[in-house]
């Protein structure tokens, strides 16, 4: 009886999970089925994080294991790309701020949760957010920032989205080291997520409401 | 001497600094009152006359004085003018001197990769920011463990300072033993790239000296005016040395799972090095406070079990090493530390001061860590930046009500502030002076 990939990966047993994947691929198993099991594992990881059973290291480590799994599976996919069902989300660290650790965790968690994430990187100019909303039609934007200097850059970004006439159809969430309700109100965003999983929950809520 | 006696002797040197020339008798009186107030809060033996005030600012004094972070990093006179204005206008009991911005031109000469700074990767109006990376690779633990200094000299420093890249060729000092072959070790010093690098280092050294002179003069001037500098230098938690400086967040997280034993061993090797660094700085400055910025152990960054296994034991060992020499560890727990309060309470009473940042319930902090240590901080950065003076006043009172009873509390914020409304800082200071008096 083959060991359960979902459970093994969710329990962060790296070598075992990679071995299961290798064996399944060698045995001619459908690569999409392997990825499906892996993504179910990531849902469990996210749920455990929400419950306070897992912490940031567990999220990061699960991502690294998934990377190794993807490297094994990808060559077998032969053009079949996984369909992102969760909708588009634009994420970036706002202008003047170059911090990326928190942002990267959010991008990763959204990605494994099925969202089509457009990662604009760090120190993203206001106009780039506006242009990307226009070109991609993404209904959700996440603004990241670690410094208190980011408050103003976030506000300017939200204002620019408003000015471009895109505010009505765009939900905006913010997150970062010194973010709270007060900051959310100041920037004019719709919500803030205290961690990556909270960000995913917001994106899910907003996608479902559409 | 016992550690209590050593600490007392250290404090005595700080309260009555040898050779300090005070501007006038009042300045000397103020200096004594300020240092004594802080000392009493930390030792937890005597009630201070009022809650001491420490404003933990990074670039805010620069904005307050109307110059940019770029100006502060490239013009030491302007920098010192800004920090002096900040200290003289708000009169905190403890200050950090003027060294926070640092010398921009020095960083440029060295081509420092670990940071971006105003005009060099971030806008001139913003503070410097760290560029995390895997400056030490996953397979280099044995090299670090075997010979940390040699690893830093030959591998780490040439990676983070582009100007030092050619110095990888320099000999390992412990290989220079006898006359036979000794000259061979020195051949690299004759190579043109090494010589060019050494010339750059000489220029960088001159710049550092210039900056150091300006900082020294600032310390003397501000002390003469009656304002004590509260930090002699810094050291770090071994976990953060590896997580911030060497391996980066992702790197150290991988090591927790993939090579925990090597990580633990490397941290143990760093303990005596971090103790020596702190004790040396404190003795050099005749100032007992050694700052310890804490980063990767905040709430959520590690599980409770991981914190207890990987973070706290070696941090505690470093702190105990300092305490044994009479030095006062001054850890700053930036971010949340709610889940760690009980764990870190395992310290001798009256030997440390903790800067706290995002504590949900400061009364609980007082009941736990506050039993053995002076606690400081928790004025939120967001309120300083976005709130109103009324909010600040209410928050200041709330903090004093929750923490000040019986002494052992210093009014402060927990995360260095770059931004704040002037009227908020004013309300914060005034409320502390008024409401923080012990009757």
Interface residues (C-beta under 8 A of the other chain):
Chain A: X12 X14 X54 X55 X56 X57 X58 X60 X61 X64 X96 X97 X98 X99 X101 X123 X146 X147 X148 X149 X151 X177 X178 X179 X180 X182 X183 X186 X195
Chain B: X116 X121 X122 X123 X125 X126 X127 X129 X131 X132 X249 X250 X253 X254 X256 X257 X258 X300 X301 X302 X303 X306 X334 X335 X380 X381 X382 X383 X385 X386 X387 X415 X417 X418 X419
